[in-house]
Amino acid sequence: MKISDRVRAMRKELLLTQQQLADLAGVSDATVRQIERGTGKSTLKSVLSVMEVLGLELEVTG
């Protein structure tokens, strides 16, 4: 499963809006939208902040 899909699914499971998640992670709501769409150039720090709030871990494979 892609990071974007995992982030969106967990945010919805936790009943958070994109803005609420952004506030908790210390990023903009635009950053959360970009991460969920898999578009834009979000920094690794931003992605990790969002994932940490959601209790997700980055899995490196390959």
C-alpha positions as CSV (number, residue, x, y, z in Angstrom):
1,M,0.0,0.0,0.0
2,K,1.3,3.5,-0.9
3,I,2.1,6.0,1.8
4,S,-0.6,8.3,0.4
5,D,-3.2,5.5,0.8
6,R,-2.1,4.6,4.3
7,V,-2.2,8.3,5.4
8,R,-5.6,8.9,4.0
9,A,-7.1,5.6,5.4
10,M,-5.7,6.2,8.9
11,R,-6.8,9.9,9.0
12,K,-10.3,8.8,8.1
13,E,-10.2,6.0,10.6
14,L,-9.2,8.5,13.3
15,L,-12.0,10.8,12.2
16,L,-9.6,13.7,11.5
17,T,-10.0,16.4,8.9
18,Q,-7.0,17.3,6.8
19,Q,-6.8,20.6,8.7
20,Q,-6.8,18.8,12.1
21,L,-4.1,16.5,11.0
22,A,-2.1,19.3,9.6
23,D,-2.4,21.2,12.9
24,L,-1.3,18.2,14.9
25,A,1.7,17.5,12.6
26,G,2.8,21.1,12.4
27,V,2.4,21.2,8.6
28,S,0.0,23.0,6.3
29,D,-3.3,21.5,5.1
30,A,-1.9,21.8,1.6
31,T,1.0,19.5,2.6
32,V,-1.5,16.9,3.9
33,R,-3.5,17.1,0.7
34,Q,-0.3,16.6,-1.4
35,I,0.8,13.7,0.7
36,E,-2.7,12.0,0.4
37,R,-2.7,12.6,-3.4
38,G,0.9,11.6,-3.8
39,T,1.6,14.8,-5.6
40,G,3.9,17.8,-5.0
41,K,7.2,17.7,-3.3
42,S,6.6,17.3,0.4
43,T,9.7,17.0,2.5
44,L,10.6,13.8,4.2
45,K,10.3,15.6,7.5
46,S,6.7,16.6,6.7
47,V,5.7,13.1,5.6
48,L,7.3,11.6,8.8
49,S,5.6,14.2,11.0
50,V,2.2,13.3,9.5
51,M,2.8,9.6,9.8
52,E,4.0,10.0,13.4
53,V,0.7,11.7,14.4
54,L,-1.2,8.9,12.8
55,G,0.9,6.2,14.4
56,L,2.3,4.9,11.1
57,E,5.8,3.8,10.4
58,L,7.8,4.2,7.2
59,E,8.5,0.8,5.7
60,V,11.5,0.6,3.4
61,T,11.6,-2.3,1.0
62,G,13.5,-3.4,-2.0
